[in-house]
Amino acid sequence: MTRSFGPSAVVVCLFCATAAALAQNPVTISSTKLQSNFNGAIGAGQSASIAASAFDFSGQPTLHTIQSVSITVTVIDGDTGFGPNGISDTPYPPDGGDYGDDDFDVNSLGLRLDGIDLGQNLLLNTLNSYEEPFGPEDYVTRTITGSPANKTALLSALQDGLLMATIHDSTGISQSNGLRLPGTNFTGTQQIFVTLSITGLSDSTLPVVSVVAPAAGQVVSGTNANFSASASDGGGILQVEFFVDSVLRYTDVNSGSQTLFYFGGGPGQFNSTLYNNGEHTLRVRAVDTDGNVAEEETQITIGNGCDAWMAQYFAPNDPNGNGAADPDRDGLTNLFEYSSDSNPLVAKVDRLPVPLIFEREEDGERFLALRFVIVKWATDLVYRVEANGSLSGTWTQIDPAGPATLVAVQDNVPALGLKTVTIRDVVPTSAGRRFMRLRVTKQ
């Protein structure tokens, strides 16, 4: 039996599309106000607004659950200094400072948002005093963070994006409660900024995303291929990210109300020649305006022909970079190495066609058969199986897809992007000597 070796054939890629939601990270929304209405002492049962107007969270992600609330107070000095005022005040323990009204002196005060008491986890007692005088351009910051009580009521109040913040003294144990700026030393250059932050999970509804092109299993070639996705979400899509083999290659940011997104920003921008021939995984990831993420991936095959395959291994004008050369001296030409997806620079003969004897089950008749490897993306090759009773004369071509002659097909064997095919002769061995060969030609 004689053998002629050549490239493999194109295989339909596996459809491996899946959609998955990635773990949702907490979202924090924040608003900062200049405190302008929080300068006096309050007593038992009294409240004081932290700022003259409501904290505004509009335009930020809509929270659907609340995990924590944080309030940060920052005092920024001007050019006059912020220190002792000469007033004989009795500092409230455990402050113990010498400056009376000049400190952060906040004790037993609860934080309320739109009149909703946030509970014991957000008492402002830990906004402790700053016990040294301010120098020019000094500032000091204090922050309290806690899980609030009455989360459901707070979430409802937040729906309009506005929250009025107050402090409330439920005990009245100190008449100097409050953030006090002493009148004898306050010239208007000192400023107190208050930042209110709320952390939780935003809209948990996942966007809907799918790969539009290329289709699963498609053989992609050329410099102007399409790689696109559709994505939609009730709250809007922020962007769609395009991955090739788990590497982020492009991000298409939503320009308005688009639902179709493209690699490269438009049709025909996917240059498949930048990637090696063979199977690749394409993935699209959609991110909605609330930070929810969904993705889908699919398997495709890139097949840019023998010349592109040669360019993976040989420099331009390399004399070994042609189909008839055998640079690794394993007896197999580059054309055969291409047809079986072998490395032309490593001597290996494990993908040679293998002769077999096939026995027909119904009558025990025996046939010569040939098992060989096909490369699914080698669309520029033609595979022909031929048989003859001698090494001379006319060879008969055998239909590789014929139901009587196609013995077996093993997809993705011996590797992804390949398939192993077994074809039998049409004439039984009882008729005499038989020969089979595989002929591969480049189109």
N, C-alpha and C positions, 0 to 999 in steps of 0.2 A: 504494500500500500504506500502511496506517495502522499506527502502533505505539502500544501502551500498555505503559508500563514499570513493573515492580514487582520485589519482592525475589526472591532466589534460593532454591533448595531445599536440603534437608539432604543431606549427603554422608557416606558411611561413612569414618571416619578411618583413616589408615594405622596398622597395628600396628607399632610401632617398639620393641617390648620387647627389651631386651638385658640380659645379665647380665655383669658384669665384676668382676674382682678388682682392687682398688687395690693399689698397691705397699705391701708390708708393711714397717713401720718396726721397727727393733730395739727390744727390750724390755729394761729393766734391772730386776733384782730385787736387793734390798738387805736387809741385816740388821746391826744395831749391837749390840755387846756392851760391857759395862764390863770392861776388861782387869783381871784380878785374879790372874793366875798367870804373869806374864811380867816378873819383877823381878830375876832373877839372871843372872849371866854363864853362858854356855855355851861349850863348847869343841868341838874337831873331832869330828864324828860325833854330836854331841849335838843334841837337840831340846828345844824348850820350847813349851808350849801358849800360844796368844795369849789365850785366855779359858778359864774353868773349864768351860764347857759349849759345846755346838755352836751355830754360827750357824743360826738358824731361818728358812727361806724358805717355810714352809708358808702356804697361802692366797694366794700370789702366782702369776702366770702360769707355766705349765710350759714350760720352754725345751726346744726340740728341736735347737737348735744353739747353740754357744757361740762368741762372737767375742772377748771380752776379759774380763779379771778386774781389779778395782781394789780396793786396800786403802788405807784412809784412817785415819791415827792422829791423834787430837786430844788434847792434854794441856790440861786446864783447871785453873787454880790456884784455891786457896781464899783465905783471908785471911792466911796466914802468909808468903807469898812462896815462890818456888821458885828457889834460886840456889846459890852456892858453899857447899860443905859443910865446907871446911877439910881434907878428906882429900887427901893428896898422891898424886894419881893421875897416871899418864903418859897424856895424851890420845893417841888413836890417829890418826896422819895418814890422810887429808888434813884431818881435822877442824881441828886446830890450835887448838882453843878452850882456854880457861883453866879450865874448870869440870869437867873429868874426867867423873865419873859423872852430872853434872847435865844432860848434853845428850842429844839423840837420837844415840846412838852405836851405829849398826847397820851392820855391815860383813860382806860376803861371806856373807850369810844368804839361804837360799832359802825361799820360801813353799810350804807343803804343805797340801793340803786332803784330809781323810780319808786321810792318808799318801801322797797322790799328788803327786809333785814337779811343780811348774808350770814349771820350766825357767828358762833364762837371762833371759827377758824379764820375769821377776818377782822378780829378786833385790832384796833390801831395801836395797842399798847406798845408794840415793838418798834414803833417809830420813835426810838429813843432820842434823847437830847444830843445835840452837838455841843460839847462842853467847852469849846475854845472859841474865842472871838474870830470872826471872819476877817481875813485880810483882803486887800484889793483883788478883785477878780477870782476870789475863792468860790467853791461851790461844794455842796454836800448832798448826797442822795441816800434816801432810805426806801426800801421796798418791802412790802408784805404780800405773800402769795398763799392762797389756801383754797380748799374745796368749799364752795359756798353752800349754805342751806338754801332751800326753796328754789332749786334749779329749774323746775318746771315753770314757775312763775317768772323767774328771771328770763328764761328763754322766750316766753311769750312777750315780755316787755321789750325784748331786743328786736322784735320783728320789724319795727319801724326804723331801726338803725339808730335810735336816740335813747340815751340813758342819762337821767339827772342824778348826780351823785351828792350825797350828804353824809355828814357824820352825826351820830346820835349818842348822847350821853344818857345811859340808862341808870347810872349810879350817882352821879353828881358828887364824887368824892374830892374833886378839886375844882376850884373856881378859876384856875388858870388853864383849864383844858382848851386845846385849840393850838393852831400854829400861830404864834404871836410875833408880830413885828413891832418892837417897842416904838412908841410915837416919838420919843426923844431922839431916836437915832435913824428913823426911817425917812429917807428923803425921796423915795420913789425909784431909786436906782436898783434896789433889791427886787428880785422877782422869784416867785414860787411857781414852778411848773408841776403839774400833776398829770401823770400818764396812767390811764386806765386800760388794762389789757384783759382779754377774755380768751381762754384757750378751750378748744373742743373739737368736735368732728363736724365737718361741713356736710353738704349733700352727699349721701352715701349711694345714690343711684349711679351705676356705672355707665359710661358712654358705650355706644354700640359702634364697633369698628370691624372692618373686614378688608382683606386684600382684594382689590378689583382686578389688577393686572400686575404681573402675569398670572395665568391660571395655574393651579396646582399641576405639577408634572410637565409643564411646558418647557420646551427647549428654547432658550433665549440666546440671541446672538446679536452682534452689531453694536454700534456706538449710539444708536438712537432708540433704544428699547423703552417701553413704558413700565414704570413701577409706581402704582397708584393705590389709594385706599379711600374708602368712604367712611365717614365718621359723623355721628350725630349725638346730641345730648339735649335734654330739656333746658338746661341752663347755659348751653353753649360750649363749643369746643375751643380750647385755647390753642392747641397745636397737635400735630401728628409727627411722630418721629419714625424714621426709616432705618432699619438695621439690616446689614448683610453679614451673615455668620456671626451674630451676636455683637457686632461692632456698629455703633451709631454712625451713620454716614450722612444723614441729612435731616433737618427739622423744617417742616413746612408750617409756619405760623399763620393762624387764621387771620385773613385780611378783612373779615367782616362776618358774613353769614354763610361762608362756604361749607359744603358738606363733602366735596371731593378734593382730595389732597394728593400732591405729586412729589415724588423724589425729584429734586432739582427745581421744584416750584412750578413745573409745567410738563406737558406731554413730551415724550421723546428725549428725556434728559438722563436716562439710565444707560451708562456706558458699560456694557457687559465685558468689553475687552480688557477692562482693568482687573478682572478676576479670572482665575484659572478655569480651564475647562473642567467640567464635572458638576456634581451635585452641590447645591448651596441652599442655605436656609434664609428665607426672607421673612422679616418680622416688621409689623407696624404697631406702634403704641400710641393710643389717643389719650390726651390729657384734657379733662374738662376744666371749666373756670373755677370749680371748687376743689381741684386737685385730685379728683378721682381718676384712676388709670385703668384702661383695659387694653388688651393686645391680642393679636392673632398672628400666627406664623404659618408658612407653607414651604414645601420643598419644590425647588425648580432645578433645572439642569442648564448650565451654560455650555454652549457648544459653538465655538468660533473657528472650528476646523483645524486641520493638521498644521497649518502655518502658525496659528496662535499657540498650538501645543509645542511646536518646535521652538518658538520664542521663549517659552518657559525654561528651556534647557540650554539653548545655544544662542550665542551672540550673533548679531548680523554679520554676514560674510564668513561665518565659521564653516569650513569645508565639511565638518561633520553634521551640519544642520540640513540634511536632505534625507528623503525617504529611503534611499538605497544604502546609506552609510550604516556602519555597525561600530560606533565608538567604544562600546564596552566589550566588544569581541566575544559576545556570547552566542554568535551564530544567528542572531535575530536582527533584522533590519529595523531602522527607526519606524518604518511604516507598520511593521508588525507590532513593535512596542507601543505605537500609538493605538493600534486597533485593540489591544488588550489592556491599555492603560498601565503599562509597565514603565519603569524608569529607564531611559535609554543610556544612562550613565552608570548603571549598576547591573552587573552580569547576573541574570536570573532567567531560568527557563521553566518556571512553575505554571505558566499560563499557555503552554503549547496545547494544541488540540489533542484529544485522547481517543484512540480507536477502541470500540467496544463491540461486543456481540449482544444483539437484542433478540430475545426469544418471544415470539408471538404467543400469547396465552391460549387462544382458542384452538390452535392446531400444532403448537410446538415448533413451527417453522422459525428458522434462525436467519437473522439479517445482520450485515455489517452496519455499524452505527458510528457516528462521530460526535464527540462532545467538545464544545469550544466556548470561549468567552466572548461576549459582545459588550462593547462600550456604548451606553445608551445615548451619549451626547455626540457621538461621531457621525453626524448626519451627512458628512461629505464622503462617506464610504459606502460601497455596495458589497454585501456579503453573498457569495454564491457557494452552495454545496453541490458538488458534482460527483458522479459515479461512473465506472466503466469496468468492463471485463478484462481490460489489459491497460498497460501504460501508454499505449499508442492508440490512434484512432480517435473517434468522436466521443467526447464525454457527455453524459446526460445530466442536465441540471435538475436538481431535486427541489421541489417547492418546500421552503423551510416552514411554511405555515400550514401545509397540508395536514388534514386530520389523520391520515394514515402514516405519514412519515415523521411528524413531530412527536417525539417520544416524551420529552420533558422540557420545562422551562423553570429555572430557579432564579427568581428576581432578587436583585441586590446580593448576588453570590458570584464571586468570592468577596465582594466589597460593595459598598453603596455606589450607585451609579453604573453598576455592571449587571449583567445577567449571564447565566450559563445555560446554553441550549444544547439539546441532544437530538440529532436528526438521523434517521435510519435510511438505508438503501431501499429501493423499490423492488429489487431482485433478490431472492433468497440465496444464501450461500450454497444451497443444494444444486443451484444451476451452474456452479463452477467458481473459479476464482473471481473475487470482486475487489475493487479499489475505490476509495473515496478520497476526496480532497476538498479543502476549503480555499476558495479563491477570493481575495479581497482587492478591490480596485478603488482608487481615489477618483471621485467625480471632478 
